[in-house]
Amino acid sequence: MKDLAQLALDTAVARGAAFADVRFLESEREDLQVKDGQVGGVDRSETRGIGVRVLVRGAWGYAGTDVLTREGAEACAASAVALARASATVRREPVVLAPEPPRRVTWSSSCAVDPFTVPLERKLDLLFRVDQALRDVKGVSITEGFLTFIRRRQLFLSSEGAEIDQTVTRSGGGYSATAVSDHEVQRRSFPQSDGHHQCLGYEFIESVPWVENAARVGEEAVALLKADPCPAGEFDIILEGSQLALQIHESVGHPSELDRVLGMEANYAGTSFLTLDRLGTLQFGSPLVNLVADATLPHGLSTFGFDDEGVEAQRWHIVKDGVFSGYLTSRELAHRVGDGRSRGCVRSDGWHHIPMIRMVNLSLMPGKGSLEDLLGDTDRGIYMETNRSWSIDQLRYNFQFKTEIAWEIAKGRRVRMLRNPTYQGITTRFWNSCDFICGPEAWAPWGVTNCGKGQPGQVADMTHGAAPARFRGVRVGVGYDD
Amino acid sequence: MTRDEARAVLERALRAVKEGEGEAVIGGGRSHLTRFANNEVTQNVSERRYVLSVRVVLGKRTGRASGNDLSQSGAERLAEAATTAARLQPEIPDLLPLPGPQTYRTVDADDAATARLGPEERAREVARAVERCMKAGVTAAGIYETGRGTIGEYGELGTLAIANTRGLFAYHLGTGAAFRISALDGAASGWAATESYKASDIDGDALAARAVDKALRSRDPVAWEPGPYTVILEPAAVADLLTDTSWLSFGALPVQEGRSFLSGKIGQRVVGENITIRDDPYHPLHQGCPFDGEGIPTQPTTIIERGVAKSPVYDRQTAAKEGRESTGHGLSVPNTIGPLAQHLVLDGGSGPAEKLLEGIDRGLWVTRVWYTNVVDPKTATLTGMTRDGLFAIEKGKITRAARNFRFNQSVVQMLQEVEGMSAPQLVGGVVCPGLRVRGFHMSSVTEF
């Protein structure tokens, strides 16, 4: 492993790279699915390869290969250098990297029970028990459940002398029940719509009450078919933690990516309203709102020792006491906001893709009180739970979300279930309307595993911690009000 | 990877299957992408990647293992893992036996010049586009991508070749090229794109000219009120809406499960009489793969004909439930998604979209849409944003830029309100025309 990586690195430098780094990755994955009482898939996969990133005359080149021979490694490095030379012909400002001390270190996420050694029968038994409990509910039309396990080992070498060996193990799963009528398709998921994932071993799966929640999930899916439609108009809304996690992801995380802000994603994902002049000045949210980026969060999906540029994991505020306070940065772009060091946000989804700025774990800091305290404090409002769909404009102003279920709140109590709840807003107005965030006892980390960005497209995962929170005067019922 | 090389890899994998029956699939190839922003190249990448997937069938049990070690030992490891997975799981009552040999149509979509295109040529094309933008005082961002094989937009791998122990063998090699450019003037922007299997169809300068024109016309947008508008949707916008609708509604599984607007409606009028939607990988603009994830030949399938629901697309499993033949739209087996229509064709009219302007008293011109997502699956109601060129139409003419809107729109309803169509083109993987649509629901305005 190291010999080929070193050969690729040496070849890149010998061919003229002023800077080079090489990642040798090997990963394994297991995906298990059960649908409607039958196995929907039992897939094992593995991949190994090398990615070489170089700077030549201040321009980037990147090549990846799975030809893991001396010739393959040399050809990959040569290709990266050729790509960089071509890039340099259409380059105006040379790339300059923020300094970072080269580390020689080994790092692993925690994993008490290796999920790849847990017998398949045991995992499938869990899925089938959940599936049976869902199908026992009269009126449930479709049942689906899954478990996913990933282990990724990466050796990072750089021409500056870094040698970082990291291993991450991720475990997760989820399930849903769908009920169908002539006019409605209603779904409930547990514990959220994208499943529940953490960087832990099989002990994480065993810590989640999967089966215990199945009957409730099925019953709610069926009940939604006959629930009253969510009313349209302006309401105070309370968002449950996993829905708030996606709200954080879309309206805080992506707009604070510095490459977006500087126009580097303009053709695809878009740019950002968080322009450089707004750093330290924009009242992003109410003074209650504190949003913290944290690559050291225990068991987070983007928790690591070092990012894919060899920068050590860090924790800092994106929004502090409501004021926009920080960006997600890289070694290439840190100087554009006056930082002498990258925040360490660069990751890739495999050896075949170039590392780029990706969200690290980003969480809303807890306030005070329980969910019941919050509901009790609400005279008239709508409590929404579990994401069903999401959309936001390319500058990250105008968003719209739909959740699976909602309840009308009147005089501090849940009075009726509501189907098809949607809400829409403008990012800063929304966060400035936040007037209650529940406390640590209601705070939980929620994983996102399907974050798309870049060309070629890459998929990243990260965690957003949140406790339920209230937002005043939000437009509700969009999409069903015409 | 040539046909013979692919066959050799697959046969080696099938020989490694020691118990039951086997299926082997290989996908991958080479992909190259030059990315630019702020009038310079910011990223230039190339990958070579193949993945071998082995599925073992033991009666009514099946397991799959995939990896990128194509050697003998790699194939043996996959076969063993797939066998173990199959052996340890309960039976799948609906699992079908492997299909036997099939006959395929030939699709010529492999362009040697595109496969040979190097980073210097891509850089030259990008430089022409950047120069055009700089002369106009706007900023260029985009990509020039070429490749050969089945590496998808998000790194997902399609099927290059498939074989099984019953003698089935299918192989399809194609090239691809795409150039997409945004021209930016602050928050004002324009966009243009071309995709083809031949890089010779790419003209970066011409695309830049179109994007620049739109960016300059997008300055100082007027904020119109949300509400229903007559719109002209350029083909890129139509393609995005149809792709989401296909996922939701055009496969036999959502139809059988009651989740599609076609459920219970086959043979009935569901949209306007001027709407005919097909899936056809052999369309001259598609030149797609002639077989599906099970190795079944893909049949051109009419989904909606003159407004009447005709048929969803089928894989073997959904077809067996109705006692009919697969249309060859299956994914790899088993899966929980069902068949997909991935080569959509919406029949259109003739001429450019501009000819649709006449008679619109007050409307909107939509260049493309962005971040679409499902609001209501049963009515195929989608939300999303307009992007990169939204213009006011007044008294039959484009008069000025408009601030971008969020829409909430049922595609079914939209296809009942189509008043005119331009000539079809390939964009976003769909062959479709621009559409003039009455009563398109713009529900909120954004800040730019």
Chai-1 contact restraints between the chains, C-beta under 6 A:
chainA,res_idxA,chainB,res_idxB,connection_type,confidence,min_distance_angstrom,max_distance_angstrom,comment,restraint_id
A,Q33,B,T336,contact,1.0,0.0,6.0,A-B,restraint_1
A,K35,B,T336,contact,1.0,0.0,6.0,A-B,restraint_2
A,Q38,B,I92,contact,1.0,0.0,6.0,A-B,restraint_3
A,V39,B,Q89,contact,1.0,0.0,6.0,A-B,restraint_4
A,V39,B,I92,contact,1.0,0.0,6.0,A-B,restraint_5
A,G40,B,P334,contact,1.0,0.0,6.0,A-B,restraint_6
A,G40,B,T336,contact,1.0,0.0,6.0,A-B,restraint_7
A,G41,B,P334,contact,1.0,0.0,6.0,A-B,restraint_8
A,V42,B,G63,contact,1.0,0.0,6.0,A-B,restraint_9
A,V42,B,A85,contact,1.0,0.0,6.0,A-B,restraint_10
A,V42,B,Q89,contact,1.0,0.0,6.0,A-B,restraint_11
A,D43,B,R64,contact,1.0,0.0,6.0,A-B,restraint_12
A,R44,B,A65,contact,1.0,0.0,6.0,A-B,restraint_13
A,R44,B,A81,contact,1.0,0.0,6.0,A-B,restraint_14
A,S45,B,S66,contact,1.0,0.0,6.0,A-B,restraint_15
A,E46,B,G67,contact,1.0,0.0,6.0,A-B,restraint_16
A,T47,B,N68,contact,1.0,0.0,6.0,A-B,restraint_17
A,W60,B,Q43,contact,1.0,0.0,6.0,A-B,restraint_18
A,G61,B,N44,contact,1.0,0.0,6.0,A-B,restraint_19
A,Y62,B,V45,contact,1.0,0.0,6.0,A-B,restraint_20
A,A63,B,S46,contact,1.0,0.0,6.0,A-B,restraint_21
A,G64,B,E47,contact,1.0,0.0,6.0,A-B,restraint_22
A,T65,B,R48,contact,1.0,0.0,6.0,A-B,restraint_23
A,D66,B,R49,contact,1.0,0.0,6.0,A-B,restraint_24
A,D66,B,N68,contact,1.0,0.0,6.0,A-B,restraint_25
A,S79,B,S46,contact,1.0,0.0,6.0,A-B,restraint_26
A,L83,B,N44,contact,1.0,0.0,6.0,A-B,restraint_27
A,L83,B,S46,contact,1.0,0.0,6.0,A-B,restraint_28
A,L83,B,P119,contact,1.0,0.0,6.0,A-B,restraint_29
A,A86,B,P119,contact,1.0,0.0,6.0,A-B,restraint_30
A,A86,B,E120,contact,1.0,0.0,6.0,A-B,restraint_31
A,A86,B,A123,contact,1.0,0.0,6.0,A-B,restraint_32
A,S87,B,V41,contact,1.0,0.0,6.0,A-B,restraint_33
A,S87,B,N44,contact,1.0,0.0,6.0,A-B,restraint_34
A,T89,B,A123,contact,1.0,0.0,6.0,A-B,restraint_35
A,V90,B,E40,contact,1.0,0.0,6.0,A-B,restraint_36
A,V90,B,V41,contact,1.0,0.0,6.0,A-B,restraint_37
A,V90,B,A123,contact,1.0,0.0,6.0,A-B,restraint_38
A,V90,B,V126,contact,1.0,0.0,6.0,A-B,restraint_39
A,V90,B,A127,contact,1.0,0.0,6.0,A-B,restraint_40
A,R91,B,E40,contact,1.0,0.0,6.0,A-B,restraint_41
A,R91,B,V41,contact,1.0,0.0,6.0,A-B,restraint_42
A,R92,B,E40,contact,1.0,0.0,6.0,A-B,restraint_43
A,L120,B,L88,contact,1.0,0.0,6.0,A-B,restraint_44
A,E121,B,L88,contact,1.0,0.0,6.0,A-B,restraint_45
A,L124,B,Q89,contact,1.0,0.0,6.0,A-B,restraint_46
A,I142,B,E257,contact,1.0,0.0,6.0,A-B,restraint_47
A,V180,B,G258,contact,1.0,0.0,6.0,A-B,restraint_48
A,V185,B,R259,contact,1.0,0.0,6.0,A-B,restraint_49
A,V185,B,P377,contact,1.0,0.0,6.0,A-B,restraint_50
A,V185,B,K378,contact,1.0,0.0,6.0,A-B,restraint_51
A,G263,B,A37,contact,1.0,0.0,6.0,A-B,restraint_52
A,G263,B,N38,contact,1.0,0.0,6.0,A-B,restraint_53
A,M264,B,A37,contact,1.0,0.0,6.0,A-B,restraint_54
A,M264,B,T42,contact,1.0,0.0,6.0,A-B,restraint_55
A,A266,B,A37,contact,1.0,0.0,6.0,A-B,restraint_56
A,A266,B,A141,contact,1.0,0.0,6.0,A-B,restraint_57
A,A266,B,S182,contact,1.0,0.0,6.0,A-B,restraint_58
A,A266,B,L184,contact,1.0,0.0,6.0,A-B,restraint_59
A,N267,B,A141,contact,1.0,0.0,6.0,A-B,restraint_60
A,N267,B,G142,contact,1.0,0.0,6.0,A-B,restraint_61
A,N267,B,R180,contact,1.0,0.0,6.0,A-B,restraint_62
A,N267,B,S182,contact,1.0,0.0,6.0,A-B,restraint_63
A,H352,B,E47,contact,1.0,0.0,6.0,A-B,restraint_64
A,H352,B,R49,contact,1.0,0.0,6.0,A-B,restraint_65
A,I354,B,V45,contact,1.0,0.0,6.0,A-B,restraint_66
A,S389,B,N373,contact,1.0,0.0,6.0,A-B,restraint_67
A,S389,B,V374,contact,1.0,0.0,6.0,A-B,restraint_68
A,W390,B,N373,contact,1.0,0.0,6.0,A-B,restraint_69
A,S391,B,Y371,contact,1.0,0.0,6.0,A-B,restraint_70
A,S391,B,N373,contact,1.0,0.0,6.0,A-B,restraint_71
A,S391,B,T383,contact,1.0,0.0,6.0,A-B,restraint_72
A,S391,B,G384,contact,1.0,0.0,6.0,A-B,restraint_73
A,D393,B,M385,contact,1.0,0.0,6.0,A-B,restraint_74
A,D393,B,T446,contact,1.0,0.0,6.0,A-B,restraint_75
A,Q394,B,W370,contact,1.0,0.0,6.0,A-B,restraint_76
A,Q394,B,R387,contact,1.0,0.0,6.0,A-B,restraint_77
A,Y397,B,T446,contact,1.0,0.0,6.0,A-B,restraint_78
A,Y397,B,E447,contact,1.0,0.0,6.0,A-B,restraint_79
A,N398,B,R406,contact,1.0,0.0,6.0,A-B,restraint_80
A,N398,B,T446,contact,1.0,0.0,6.0,A-B,restraint_81
A,Q400,B,T383,contact,1.0,0.0,6.0,A-B,restraint_82
A,K402,B,V375,contact,1.0,0.0,6.0,A-B,restraint_83
A,Q424,B,S444,contact,1.0,0.0,6.0,A-B,restraint_84
A,Q455,B,R35,contact,1.0,0.0,6.0,A-B,restraint_85
A,Q455,B,I143,contact,1.0,0.0,6.0,A-B,restraint_86
A,P456,B,L33,contact,1.0,0.0,6.0,A-B,restraint_87
A,P456,B,G155,contact,1.0,0.0,6.0,A-B,restraint_88
A,G457,B,E153,contact,1.0,0.0,6.0,A-B,restraint_89
A,G457,B,Y154,contact,1.0,0.0,6.0,A-B,restraint_90
A,V478,B,S443,contact,1.0,0.0,6.0,A-B,restraint_91
A,G479,B,V375,contact,1.0,0.0,6.0,A-B,restraint_92
A,G479,B,T383,contact,1.0,0.0,6.0,A-B,restraint_93
A,G479,B,N408,contact,1.0,0.0,6.0,A-B,restraint_94
A,D482,B,H441,contact,1.0,0.0,6.0,A-B,restraint_95
